[in-house]
Amino acid sequence: MGYESRLYVVNKWKNIPSSNENYIYAEILAMLNMSKCGIHRQDFRTTDCAIYADDGNTLITEDCYGDTLGELTIPEAIKLIEKHQEMCPAHRRWKPCLDLLMSFDETDWDQLVVLHYGY
């Protein structure tokens, strides 16, 4: 087993605080398990938002390794994925990830970001 990455595409709602006042609520729009792909938390900035687990009650502010969630804009995430795709073109999860990220029209949302979660 190695370091695996999960990417969440979220909409940050600046006007809605989470149950923890230190974070902004972010609605999960999509989640991608990228497996062991070479992407790591240090590729992302620390975020100011939090997401809720599937149970709807557990606030997630850090990953399984105790690292805070990381954040990139959609264009930054696309650039990062394309860079890693060049280094490891055989990884079959790149194309679905890029297709998903490129399908979002950012003008339809408050503030779209991609969060990194290590598991």
N, C-alpha and C positions, 0 to 999 in steps of 0.2 A: 504494500500500500504506500502511496506517496501523497504529495500535496495536490489536492484537487480543488478546482475553482467552480463556483456557481456565480452566474451573472444574473442580476435582477435589473430589468428595465422598470423604472418607477417614475411616477409623477409626483414631484414635491409640491405640497400645498402650503405655501408660505403663511397663509392666514389661518391654518388649523394646527395648533400645537398637538404634540403627542401626549400620552399620559405622563410622560417624563418631560418636564418643561425645558430640559436642556436640549431637546431634539425637535425637529420639525417632522410632522407626519408625512410619510411617503406611501402612496398607493402602489402596490405591485401590479404591473400590467403584464409582465412576462418574466419567466424564469428559465434559464438555460443551464443545465449541468454540463460543464465543459470538460469534465474529467481531468486527467493530467495533461495539460496543454502547454505548460511553460509560462502561463500568466501568473503573476503573484501580486500580493497586496501592495508591495512597494511600487507597482506600476500605476497606482491610483492615489489621489489625494484623500485625506481624511474627510469624511462627510459630516454634515450637520443634521442629517435626517436619520430616522429610524423606521423600521418596517415591523409589521406584526406577523408572527408565525401563523401557520395554518389554523391553529386553534382560536385565532382572533383575540387572544388575551396576552400572549407572551411577546413583549417588546424586544426586538432584536437590534442591538447596538454594536455587537461584536460577533466575530465568527467563532468556529470551533477551536481555534488556536488562541483565543483571547485577544486577537487584533481587532481594532475598530474597523467598521465597514469602510471601504474605499469607494471613491466616486470619480467618474469621468463623464463629460458630456457625450452625447451620441457621436458627434464627429471625432472626438478624441478616442472613443472606444473603437470606432471603425478603423481609424489609423493604427491603433494598437493591434487589433485582430489581423489586419492586413500584413503588418510587420511579422507577426508570429506565423501567419500562413506561409509567408515566403521562406521562413526558416524550417518549417515542418509541414510541407504541403499535403502529406498523407493523412493528417488528422481530419477525420471526416466530419467533425463538428464545426469547422470554420465556416463552410458555406451556409448552413442553416442560420448560424449566428449572424453572419453578415447580411443575409437576406432579411432577417427579422429587423436588425438595426436600421437598414436602409429603407425599410417600409414605413417608418414613422415620419409623419409630418409634424415637426416640432411646433409649428404655429397652432396646432390643434390642442395643445396642452399648456398647463401652467409652466412647468419647468421639468423637462425630461432629463434624467440622468441614468447612468448605468452604475450599479453598485456591485462591488466584488465581495464575495463571501467565501472564505476558505473552509473546506471540510475534509 
